Amino acid sequence: MLVQEFLDNWIETYGKHNLKLTTRVEYERHINQYINPRIGNVEIDNLRPLQLQNFYYDLIDTGRQRGDVNKPLNSKTVLQTHRILHKALKNAVKLELITSNPADSVELPRIKKYKYNIIVGDELKQFLEAFKPSLVYNAVYLAVLLGLRRGEMLALKFKDIDYDSKSIFIDKNLVYARGIVEVDTTKTESSERYIMLSDEIIDFIKNIYESENCSLDDNIVRNLQGGQYRPGSFSRTYTWFRDSRKLKKVRFHDLRHIHATILYQNGITPKVIQERLGHSNISTTMDIYTHLFKEDQMQAADVISKILLG
């Protein structure tokens, strides 16, 4: 069996029953765009670690298909391609198509961590204020207030707000896959969570509801026609407005990290931040916000040295 034959069968069988729709679509894109054109014609039981090693480095050098094609492909994309292939080949071992997983022995390219653009204080207030004339103003403000992912934000309806308990239960994610906008479950099970709301946040949401003459079944963030945004269209609208106003290059997803940074700088514990963001475990939170915790480590060093050595 060729690698391409196996992967096509794997995505149609295993993928159909075990992967979320958006994950399956992403896997298909990586398989069709990166894997099959390069190693799809190799017989699966002849696939060796050296071939995969060369495949990954070739992907870095020649895999970029948009923008400046002379630039290396993002190493994060190569890592995701490896994860998909590793997962598929692990299944091939279980099905006894191969005796071992060649992806186990491959040394991966070094991944460059994305540096978040974090703005706080007056700089953040000015950034938010600049969005007032835009369609995405409410979404930008709520992203900082609630720390939601884009899809979670776009799936929110007014009826999701529990005014009695002052909370929102996050259990939906708006996705665009195969030409259809639909509501899916959250990214992971741990992404399902309650987020507590202050009176001021509730008033902010009520003001949207009343000023825009909404119904409870309406989305809190809506497009120009009053319907659901396509996630990609929403991101383009946000980016276009940000750049047209020559604002700092803060991605929409960075607003989620700004939310967490503000919480931590004001004494909220990493555990509470983890729960509010919907991370699967505390180590994910700690890894993302290492730069914040390093400041605490320095404080701890100062405290202990002053007591014992001062």
DATA-V240632 format. One record per residue. N is the residue number from 1. RES is the residue in three letters. SS is DSSP state (~ for helix, > for strand, _ for the rest). PHI is phi in whole degrees, -180 to 180 (999 if undefined). OMEGA is omega in whole degrees, -180 to 180 (999 if undefined). Layout:
n={N/N}
res={RES/RES}
ss={SS/SS}
phi={PHI/PHI}
omega={OMEGA/OMEGA}
This chain:
n={1/2/3/4/5/6/7/8/9/10/11/12/13/14/15/16/17/18/19/20/21/22/23/24/25/26/27/28/29/30/31/32/33/34/35/36/37/38/39/40/41/42/43/44/45/46/47/48/49/50/51/52/53/54/55/56/57/58/59/60/61/62/63/64/65/66/67/68/69/70/71/72/73/74/75/76/77/78/79/80/81/82/83/84/85/86/87/88/89/90/91/92/93/94/95/96/97/98/99/100/101/102/103/104/105/106/107/108/109/110/111/112/113/114/115/116/117/118/119/120/121/122/123/124/125/126/127/128/129/130/131/132/133/134/135/136/137/138/139/140/141/142/143/144/145/146/147/148/149/150/151/152/153/154/155/156/157/158/159/160/161/162/163/164/165/166/167/168/169/170/171/172/173/174/175/176/177/178/179/180/181/182/183/184/185/186/187/188/189/190/191/192/193/194/195/196/197/198/199/200/201/202/203/204/205/206/207/208/209/210/211/212/213/214/215/216/217/218/219/220/221/222/223/224/225/226/227/228/229/230/231/232/233/234/235/236/237/238/239/240/241/242/243/244/245/246/247/248/249/250/251/252/253/254/255/256/257/258/259/260/261/262/263/264/265/266/267/268/269/270/271/272/273/274/275/276/277/278/279/280/281/282/283/284/285/286/287/288/289/290/291/292/293/294/295/296/297/298/299/300/301/302/303/304/305/306/307/308/309/310}
res={MET/LEU/VAL/GLN/GLU/PHE/LEU/ASP/ASN/TRP/ILE/GLU/THR/TYR/GLY/LYS/HIS/ASN/LEU/LYS/LEU/THR/THR/ARG/VAL/GLU/TYR/GLU/ARG/HIS/ILE/ASN/GLN/TYR/ILE/ASN/PRO/ARG/ILE/GLY/ASN/VAL/GLU/ILE/ASP/ASN/LEU/ARG/PRO/LEU/GLN/LEU/GLN/ASN/PHE/TYR/TYR/ASP/LEU/ILE/ASP/THR/GLY/ARG/GLN/ARG/GLY/ASP/VAL/ASN/LYS/PRO/LEU/ASN/SER/LYS/THR/VAL/LEU/GLN/THR/HIS/ARG/ILE/LEU/HIS/LYS/ALA/LEU/LYS/ASN/ALA/VAL/LYS/LEU/GLU/LEU/ILE/THR/SER/ASN/PRO/ALA/ASP/SER/VAL/GLU/LEU/PRO/ARG/ILE/LYS/LYS/TYR/LYS/TYR/ASN/ILE/ILE/VAL/GLY/ASP/GLU/LEU/LYS/GLN/PHE/LEU/GLU/ALA/PHE/LYS/PRO/SER/LEU/VAL/TYR/ASN/ALA/VAL/TYR/LEU/ALA/VAL/LEU/LEU/GLY/LEU/ARG/ARG/GLY/GLU/MET/LEU/ALA/LEU/LYS/PHE/LYS/ASP/ILE/ASP/TYR/ASP/SER/LYS/SER/ILE/PHE/ILE/ASP/LYS/ASN/LEU/VAL/TYR/ALA/ARG/GLY/ILE/VAL/GLU/VAL/ASP/THR/THR/LYS/THR/GLU/SER/SER/GLU/ARG/TYR/ILE/MET/LEU/SER/ASP/GLU/ILE/ILE/ASP/PHE/ILE/LYS/ASN/ILE/TYR/GLU/SER/GLU/ASN/CYS/SER/LEU/ASP/ASP/ASN/ILE/VAL/ARG/ASN/LEU/GLN/GLY/GLY/GLN/TYR/ARG/PRO/GLY/SER/PHE/SER/ARG/THR/TYR/THR/TRP/PHE/ARG/ASP/SER/ARG/LYS/LEU/LYS/LYS/VAL/ARG/PHE/HIS/ASP/LEU/ARG/HIS/ILE/HIS/ALA/THR/ILE/LEU/TYR/GLN/ASN/GLY/ILE/THR/PRO/LYS/VAL/ILE/GLN/GLU/ARG/LEU/GLY/HIS/SER/ASN/ILE/SER/THR/THR/MET/ASP/ILE/TYR/THR/HIS/LEU/PHE/LYS/GLU/ASP/GLN/MET/GLN/ALA/ALA/ASP/VAL/ILE/SER/LYS/ILE/LEU/LEU/GLY}
ss={_/>/~/~/~/~/~/~/~/~/~/~/~/~/~/~/~/~/_/_/~/~/~/~/~/~/~/~/~/~/~/~/~/~/~/~/~/~/~/_/_/_/>/~/~/~/_/_/~/~/~/~/~/~/~/~/~/~/~/~/~/~/_/_/_/_/_/_/_/_/_/_/_/_/~/~/~/~/~/~/~/~/~/~/~/~/~/~/~/~/~/~/~/~/_/_/_/_/_/_/_/~/~/~/~/_/_/_/_/_/_/_/_/_/_/_/_/_/_/_/~/~/~/~/~/~/~/~/~/~/_/_/_/_/_/_/~/~/~/~/~/~/~/~/~/~/_/_/_/~/~/~/~/~/~/_/>/~/~/~/>/>/_/_/_/_/>/>/>/>/_/_/>/>/>/>/>/_/_/>/>/>/>/>/_/_/_/_/~/~/~/_/>/>/>/>/_/_/~/~/~/~/~/~/~/~/~/~/~/~/~/_/_/_/_/_/_/_/>/_/_/_/_/_/_/_/_/_/_/_/~/~/~/~/~/~/~/~/~/~/~/~/~/~/_/_/_/_/_/_/_/~/~/~/~/~/~/~/~/~/~/~/~/~/~/_/_/_/_/~/~/~/~/~/~/~/~/_/_/_/_/~/~/~/~/~/~/~/_/~/~/~/~/~/~/~/~/~/~/~/~/~/~/~/~/~/~/~/~/_}
phi={999/-78/-56/-63/-63/-65/-64/-63/-69/-63/-71/-82/-107/-60/-62/-62/-103/-124/-114/-63/-55/-64/-66/-63/-64/-64/-60/-61/-63/-66/-64/-76/-90/-117/-84/-59/-64/-106/-129/-64/-92/-84/-68/-61/-81/-102/-71/-122/-53/-61/-62/-67/-58/-66/-61/-65/-73/-65/-64/-61/-76/-128/-83/-68/-118/-126/71/-81/-69/-83/-83/-65/-69/-54/-63/-66/-65/-65/-63/-65/-61/-62/-60/-65/-65/-61/-64/-65/-70/-62/-68/-64/-64/-62/-84/63/-81/-136/-87/-148/-94/-65/-73/-65/-101/-92/-88/-87/-66/-68/-94/-85/-73/-71/-94/-69/-91/-105/-126/-138/63/-63/-61/-68/-61/-67/-61/-64/-62/-64/-84/-54/-75/-93/-67/-99/-56/-60/-66/-64/-65/-68/-62/-75/-71/-113/71/-84/-73/-56/-64/-64/-63/-72/-87/-66/-116/-61/-71/-78/-81/-100/-72/-70/-91/54/-152/-127/-98/-90/-143/-132/-147/-83/-131/-126/-142/55/80/-127/-93/-148/-92/-114/-75/-68/-53/-138/-60/-71/-73/-71/-162/-94/-117/-78/-119/-83/-60/-67/-67/-61/-63/-61/-70/-62/-64/-62/-60/-79/-70/-105/53/-92/-110/-62/-86/-77/-71/-68/-108/-129/-82/-61/-87/86/-105/-76/-74/-76/-53/-66/-65/-61/-63/-66/-63/-60/-65/-61/-66/-58/-73/-67/-96/55/-85/-60/-73/-97/-67/-61/-67/-64/-62/-65/-75/-64/-54/-66/-63/-62/-60/-66/-67/-111/90/-78/-72/-55/-63/-67/-63/-57/-67/-70/-81/80/-72/-69/-154/-66/-65/-62/-63/-63/-68/-68/-108/-54/-61/-74/-70/-64/-62/-66/-62/-66/-62/-62/-63/-64/-63/-68/-71/-66/-72/-98/-119/-68}
omega={178/178/-179/180/180/-177/178/178/-178/-178/-180/-179/179/-177/-178/-173/-174/-176/171/-176/-179/179/-180/179/178/178/-180/-179/180/180/-176/-174/-172/-171/-174/-179/-174/-178/-178/-177/176/175/-169/-179/174/-177/-176/180/-179/178/180/178/180/179/-178/-179/173/179/177/-174/-171/-172/-177/-178/178/-180/-180/-175/178/178/178/174/179/-178/178/177/178/179/179/176/177/-178/179/-179/179/-180/180/-179/174/177/178/176/-180/-180/178/173/176/-177/179/-178/-178/180/178/-170/-175/175/-174/176/-179/-178/176/179/177/178/-179/174/-176/174/-179/175/-177/179/178/-180/179/178/180/-179/-179/-178/-175/-179/-171/177/-174/-178/-179/-179/-179/-180/-178/178/179/-179/-171/180/-177/169/-177/-178/177/179/-176/179/-174/173/180/-179/178/-179/175/-175/-180/-179/-179/-177/170/173/-179/180/-177/-178/-180/-177/175/-177/178/174/-177/171/179/-180/-180/174/-180/-174/177/178/-179/176/173/-173/171/173/180/-176/173/177/-179/178/178/178/178/-180/178/179/176/-177/-175/-176/-179/175/-175/170/-178/-177/179/170/178/175/-175/177/-175/180/179/-180/-179/174/159/-179/-180/178/178/-179/179/178/179/-176/180/-178/179/-177/180/177/180/178/179/-175/177/176/178/-180/177/-180/176/179/174/176/-178/-180/179/180/-176/-179/180/168/178/-174/177/-179/179/177/178/-178/-178/-180/-178/174/-176/178/-175/-179/177/179/-178/-178/-178/-173/178/-177/179/-176/176/177/178/179/178/178/-180/179/179/-178/-175/-179/179/-179/-173/-175/-172/999}
